[in-house]
Amino acid sequence: MKLIIYSVREAEKPYINAWAKKTGHEVEMVDKPLNAKTVKLAQGYDGVSIQQTAKLGDAKVYEELAAMGIKQLSTRTVGVDMINLDDCKANDIVVTNVPVYSPRAIAEMGVTQAMYLLRRIADFRERMAHGDFRWSDDLISNEIYNLTVGVIGLGNIGGATAQIYKALGARVLAYDPFYNVEYEPYVEYTDFETVVKSADILTLHTPLLPSTENMIAAPQFKMMKNNAYLINMARGGLVNTSDLIAALENHEIAGAGLDTLADETTFFSKQVSPDKIPADYKKLAAMPNVLITPHIAFLTQTSIRNMVEISLNDVVTVVEGKHSRNEIRM
């Protein structure tokens, strides 16, 4: 079987080569994302794997894939918002994702960012850079076990996050429209508003859907505690960026840890000139109470291996006419 894998990173290549050697399948690696310009590269291949945050394009991309005889798309990510599922359905294209590659990787990054902000490390670094090494009463911080953590979205990553905070001694409140008894030992289930109002650390772990877009905006920031931190390791579109900036400037919240931004597809995972960097990123990055990473919470050896192997296994499964447990309902 001949497969094509888009947006390949150097770190993925050893795992791709190992998988190809183990399975006997041929894999063509492309460093570009799948879009209207690159879809023609899939001609002659049996299956496709992608990993990108940028949208694939309009209906013609899906129509071209179908015309080539390709009946599946496997994304090496949890989120599938870059794929138009309606166009896939119209062209009989099965979509699979990697719902669990390493929940701990993203969970640990969220906790890391929260701890960095909570302990005011950026403030200390700024003062030390100017020769001020004094202890300062205005930078006294709190400890996790004294705090309430609010988890929005209790899937695999949200669940792993809840377990870590519980192990650190925090009270953990959680909201998810779907109840999962597995996480009951770690959380107190409650409603969305209660989580937002009660959290000292509010951490987001939901997919980006029409129902979740801008779920944290001006009304929610006004509900939050003034000393609360927002952590977003999921999708940038969950948070209204302009409202976040206003909330930070107006001291409605204490700070934010962000691995993702709503407009990240224009510059994240690229090297861009300073004039191409969005103004909202520059404003946020200049704030000492904001920590931003370029959507790399997943970037661990365990995650990369699992994303590659699970995605490519699913390509083969679907091409062979079988069903994968990772198929997206459409």
Phi and psi in degrees as a GROMACS rama.xvg file:
@    title "Ramachandran Plot"
@    xaxis  label "Phi"
@    yaxis  label "Psi"
@TYPE xy
-107.168  123.253  LYS-2
-120.352  150.912  LEU-3
-120.252  134.617  ILE-4
-123.761  117.04  ILE-5
-88.9465  161.803  TYR-6
55.1672  42.2847  SER-7
-74.061  132.475  VAL-8
-100.453  156.741  ARG-9
-55.5438  -39.4426  GLU-10
-65.8936  -21.6303  ALA-11
-82.0988  -24.9716  GLU-12
-58.2708  -43.396  LYS-13
-60.4248  -37.2088  PRO-14
-72.7814  -36.1414  TYR-15
-65.594  -46.2513  ILE-16
-62.4396  -40.0999  ASN-17
-64.5914  -40.6755  ALA-18
-64.976  -44.0606  TRP-19
-61.8292  -41.6827  ALA-20
-65.394  -40.0449  LYS-21
-69.7628  -38.6599  LYS-22
-96.1406  -21.0625  THR-23
84.1132  4.42659  GLY-24
-86.8549  151.227  HIS-25
-90.3442  131.38  GLU-26
-126.881  120.939  VAL-27
-94.7286  125.125  GLU-28
-99.9365  131.599  MET-29
-126.546  133.864  VAL-30
-86.8235  -4.20311  ASP-31
-93.9704  154.043  LYS-32
-75.2461  165.755  PRO-33
-82.915  124.89  LEU-34
-159.228  -169.755  ASN-35
-62.6387  -28.2336  ALA-36
-82.3879  -29.76  LYS-37
-105.122  -5.4246  THR-38
-60.8368  -30.67  VAL-39
-62.2416  -21.1896  LYS-40
-65.5906  -20.3931  LEU-41
-79.4497  -5.60865  ALA-42
-59.7878  129.067  GLN-43
91.0299  -1.04866  GLY-44
-105.464  157.519  TYR-45
-90.6041  -28.7337  ASP-46
-152.56  163.054  GLY-47
-133.216  135.861  VAL-48
-123.064  138.294  SER-49
-131.709  163.466  ILE-50
-154.603  106.58  GLN-51
-163.312  158.392  GLN-52
-101.087  -22.7687  THR-53
-71.5701  142.95  ALA-54
-66.3729  149.921  LYS-55
-69.4659  -28.0114  LEU-56
127.618  -165.276  GLY-57
-82.7828  -171.214  ASP-58
-59.8238  -26.0677  ALA-59
-62.0573  -32.615  LYS-60
-61.0801  -45.0293  VAL-61
-70.454  -36.7715  TYR-62
-65.1776  -39.8809  GLU-63
-65.1619  -41.4929  GLU-64
-60.1605  -45.112  LEU-65
-63.9117  -38.9083  ALA-66
-64.7519  -28.0543  ALA-67
-78.9389  -6.58497  MET-68
90.821  9.25268  GLY-69
-84.6113  125.566  ILE-70
-117.427  15.0985  LYS-71
-151.034  157.386  GLN-72
-136.002  124.033  LEU-73
-114.317  116.85  SER-74
-98.1167  135.493  THR-75
-85.5328  43.3449  ARG-76
-142.622  168.189  THR-77
-77.6216  -51.7291  VAL-78
-71.5156  147.04  GLY-79
-125.185  17.5255  VAL-80
-69.4008  -11.8312  ASP-81
-80.3618  -10.397  MET-82
-106.247  134.093  ILE-83
-84.8584  103.166  ASN-84
-67.2478  -31.1188  LEU-85
-64.5304  -42.1453  ASP-86
-66.7938  -35.8095  ASP-87
-62.9959  -45.2414  CYS-88
-62.097  -41.3942  LYS-89
-65.0515  -25.6835  ALA-90
-108.187  15.7913  ASN-91
55.4797  41.9101  ASP-92
-103.467  121.757  ILE-93
-83.8902  133.139  VAL-94
-110.064  131.697  VAL-95
-123.84  152.125  THR-96
-125.377  -175.14  ASN-97
-117.912  85.0437  VAL-98
-66.2999  -25.2126  PRO-99
-136.612  104.111  VAL-100
-115.61  -37.1646  TYR-101
-171.883  82.2736  SER-102
-54.5308  -31.5569  PRO-103
-64.5895  -32.6055  ARG-104
-59.4915  -49.9286  ALA-105
-71.0278  -40.1679  ILE-106
-60.751  -44.5713  ALA-107
-65.6862  -36.6843  GLU-108
-65.5541  -40.3098  MET-109
-61.9287  -43.9382  GLY-110
-65.9166  -39.1579  VAL-111
-59.8089  -46.3385  THR-112
-65.0962  -40.3614  GLN-113
-62.1983  -42.6621  ALA-114
-65.492  -40.8298  MET-115
-58.19  -46.0282  TYR-116
-70.5481  -43.9812  LEU-117
-60.8099  -39.4386  LEU-118
-87.7059  6.76216  ARG-119
57.849  37.5349  ARG-120
-63.4013  -39.5555  ILE-121
-61.1219  -38.6555  ALA-122
-65.3582  -43.1246  ASP-123
-63.6772  -42.2365  PHE-124
-62.1028  -41.1559  ARG-125
-61.5561  -45.5828  GLU-126
-67.8657  -40.5598  ARG-127
-64.0222  -34.2006  MET-128
-62.3234  -21.8083  ALA-129
-106.734  19.4568  HIS-130
82.2255  10.3026  GLY-131
-99.7217  103.841  ASP-132
-109.16  17.0938  PHE-133
-74.5579  150.231  ARG-134
-69.1936  145.154  TRP-135
-135.767  125.168  SER-136
-63.3035  -29.3162  ASP-137
-76.5373  -5.48622  ASP-138
-113.498  16.634  LEU-139
-66.9908  129.784  ILE-140
-112.821  -178.225  SER-141
-110.496  174.48  ASN-142
-115.428  148.55  GLU-143
-54.6494  -39.4616  ILE-144
-67.252  -14.741  TYR-145
-87.9582  -4.14591  ASN-146
-108.812  161.575  LEU-147
-107.339  125.156  THR-148
-104.341  131.828  VAL-149
-107.566  123.462  GLY-150
-109.916  119.424  VAL-151
-101.696  111.807  ILE-152
97.9794  105.737  GLY-153
-114.809  54.8453  LEU-154
-85.5396  -151.124  GLY-155
-63.3968  -43.7864  ASN-156
-74.9654  -44.92  ILE-157
-60.72  -38.2535  GLY-158
-65.7934  -42.4052  GLY-159
-64.0442  -38.452  ALA-160
-62.0763  -45.9931  THR-161
-60.4119  -41.106  ALA-162
-63.7629  -40.583  GLN-163
-65.4305  -47.2476  ILE-164
-64.6972  -37.4692  TYR-165
-63.4546  -41.1501  LYS-166
-64.112  -28.1185  ALA-167
-82.8165  -3.8978  LEU-168
100.257  3.44904  GLY-169
-75.6617  156.444  ALA-170
-82.4043  129.218  ARG-171
-118.208  118.103  VAL-172
-101.113  147.442  LEU-173
-142.575  144.545  ALA-174
-126.143  130.367  TYR-175
-155.121  135.156  ASP-176
-63.5157  -17.7222  PRO-177
-113.411  120.881  PHE-178
-77.6021  133.536  TYR-179
-126.987  110.175  ASN-180
-63.8714  -22.3587  VAL-181
-58.0662  -32.0579  GLU-182
-98.689  5.25242  TYR-183
-58.5441  -34.8492  GLU-184
-66.2881  -15.8952  PRO-185
-108.138  -19.4764  TYR-186
-133.194  161.987  VAL-187
-108.423  113.529  GLU-188
-71.713  137.259  TYR-189
-154.049  -170.086  THR-190
-88.1284  165.359  ASP-191
-57.8018  -47.8968  PHE-192
-63.7796  -39.9824  GLU-193
-63.4577  -40.9676  THR-194
-61.5092  -46.6624  VAL-195
-62.5485  -43.8831  VAL-196
-71.8098  -31.7095  LYS-197
-92.3199  -19.9734  SER-198
-74.9211  135.766  ALA-199
-85.2357  -30.1454  ASP-200
-128.715  118.245  ILE-201
-108.067  116.858  LEU-202
-120.529  132.283  THR-203
-104.303  132.418  LEU-204
-146.146  48.6536  HIS-205
-114.548  158.633  THR-206
-72.0293  161.206  PRO-207
-90.1464  110.948  LEU-208
-130.404  165.615  LEU-209
-53.9936  -32.5318  PRO-210
-78.6879  -16.8745  SER-211
-110.973  -7.89846  THR-212
-61.1365  131.894  GLU-213
56.1104  34.8621  ASN-214
-67.1333  -22.7803  MET-215
-113.853  106.536  ILE-216
-141.419  -165.359  ALA-217
-49.4718  -45.9724  ALA-218
-61.3881  -38.5432  PRO-219
-72.513  -37.7491  GLN-220
-62.9537  -34.8624  PHE-221
-70.8647  -25.9777  LYS-222
-75.0532  -32.165  MET-223
-68.7758  156.202  MET-224
-65.6002  146.826  LYS-225
-65.652  -22.5265  ASN-226
-103.406  19.2242  ASN-227
-90.6154  152.944  ALA-228
-113.218  138.345  TYR-229
-100.558  130.676  LEU-230
-121.613  124.311  ILE-231
-126.054  105.039  ASN-232
-106.791  8.40613  MET-233
-103.397  -88.9935  ALA-234
-135.271  137.154  ARG-235
-60.8335  -33.3998  GLY-236
-67.5761  -8.587  GLY-237
-69.9865  -21.3172  LEU-238
-119.584  133.275  VAL-239
-76.882  110.836  ASN-240
-63.6094  -44.2955  THR-241
-64.1838  -36.2232  SER-242
-69.5845  -34.2295  ASP-243
-63.6661  -46.6322  LEU-244
-59.8588  -43.7625  ILE-245
-63.0219  -40.8263  ALA-246
-64.2996  -38.2712  ALA-247
-69.1728  -43.0293  LEU-248
-66.6706  -32.3378  GLU-249
-91.5583  5.10342  ASN-250
60.2687  33.5256  HIS-251
-77.4091  -26.0873  GLU-252
-133.715  164.535  ILE-253
-83.9768  -27.0178  ALA-254
172.627  -179.815  GLY-255
-148.157  140.319  ALA-256
-113.529  120.799  GLY-257
-129.398  123.088  LEU-258
-102.495  3.40865  ASP-259
-156.493  145.337  THR-260
-132.224  156.306  LEU-261
-61.7903  -33.5294  ALA-262
-105.181  25.3225  ASP-263
-65.2065  -24.1967  GLU-264
-65.5365  -17.2475  THR-265
-81.3473  -16.3744  THR-266
-149.985  -22.8996  PHE-267
-65.0302  149.23  PHE-268
62.3038  22.6547  SER-269
-132.74  166.19  LYS-270
-108.124  116.045  GLN-271
-124.559  156.426  VAL-272
-74.1712  152.531  SER-273
-53.8608  -33.656  PRO-274
-72.5909  -12.2063  ASP-275
-94.9664  -5.97778  LYS-276
-80.1504  128.224  ILE-277
-60.1856  148.185  PRO-278
-63.6879  -35.504  ALA-279
-66.679  -37.2395  ASP-280
-62.9592  -46.7214  TYR-281
-58.6162  -41.781  LYS-282
-66.1399  -43.9446  LYS-283
-66.8871  -44.1755  LEU-284
-64.9807  -24.206  ALA-285
-79.7598  -11.0689  ALA-286
-84.3349  129.48  MET-287
-67.7938  -19.2927  PRO-288
-98.3555  20.65  ASN-289
-127.952  133.677  VAL-290
-123.046  122.898  LEU-291
-122.149  133.547  ILE-292
-123.901  151.473  THR-293
-85.3475  60.6728  PRO-294
56.3127  51.3042  HIS-295
-122.219  17.0205  ILE-296
-59.1414  -29.9093  ALA-297
-77.9798  -11.7999  PHE-298
-78.2775  76.7435  LEU-299
-127.886  162.634  THR-300
-60.138  -40.5813  GLN-301
-61.7087  -46.1231  THR-302
-62.2329  -48.2525  SER-303
-59.9975  -45.7458  ILE-304
-59.5293  -48.1953  ARG-305
-67.7697  -38.2188  ASN-306
-62.063  -43.0779  MET-307
-65.8498  -53.3319  VAL-308
-66.9019  -42.2639  GLU-309
-66.7547  -43.1949  ILE-310
-61.9469  -48.8007  SER-311
-67.8152  -35.8473  LEU-312
-61.4309  -38.9415  ASN-313
-68.9056  -36.1121  ASP-314
-56.5747  -50.1339  VAL-315
-62.3826  -43.8823  VAL-316
-57.5014  -49.328  THR-317
-70.052  -42.0153  VAL-318
-61.0811  -34.0837  VAL-319
-77.4931  2.1405  GLU-320
85.814  11.9791  GLY-321
-97.8237  170.424  LYS-322
-102.373  135.796  HIS-323
-98.2709  144.962  SER-324
-69.8802  -9.88129  ARG-325
-98.3739  12.377  ASN-326
-67.5895  141.034  GLU-327
-87.5019  129.308  ILE-328
-70.466  134.251  ARG-329
